[in-house]
Amino acid sequence: MTLPALRTRRPATAASWDPFREIEDTWSRLGSLLGDVVGPEAVSVGPLAVAAAPIDIEETDDAYIIELELPGVRREDVSIDLSGNELQVTGEIKERERKGTLRRQTRKVGSFEHRIVLPEEVDPDSVDARLADGVLTIRLGKSRQRQPRRIEVTSGASGAGPGGTGGEAGR
């Protein structure tokens, strides 16, 4: 059995190959082909529309940053809910009113839902969301309980054990 050829501009290595990206690309191509055959109404909503949505998830030392492309979506048409470490982004891409005859439609319309499960708990009080230029950026601060903490090592007098009196050990 052979694997499908990777269609990337970078050299494909085991470390850079993303199977989820391959699945999303395949869904996108399938949706485009299906739209050409049966018409855009059949693929404008549903799993094909959601599967092809571009999304980036970046992890920093203190937060997760999620960028989700939502072209044509207004701020008031998006809802974001956080439960534990699961983020849910829902909304609607509304059909715009047209004056002429629509000959082809490949832009997605209808409801969408994105569920993103993060690897660890986030702090619900440190969530920020902004929608600008068709990109929704959500910054979720990591839970302070899980963040690494540096423990200062102090010097103590030799011979003094824990709880004993020995210079700086009790400080």
Helices and strands as residue ranges (DSSP letters): H 19-38, G 40-42, H 47-51, E 55-59, E 63-69, G 75-77, E 78-83, E 86-93, E 110-117, E 122-132, E 135-142, G 167-170
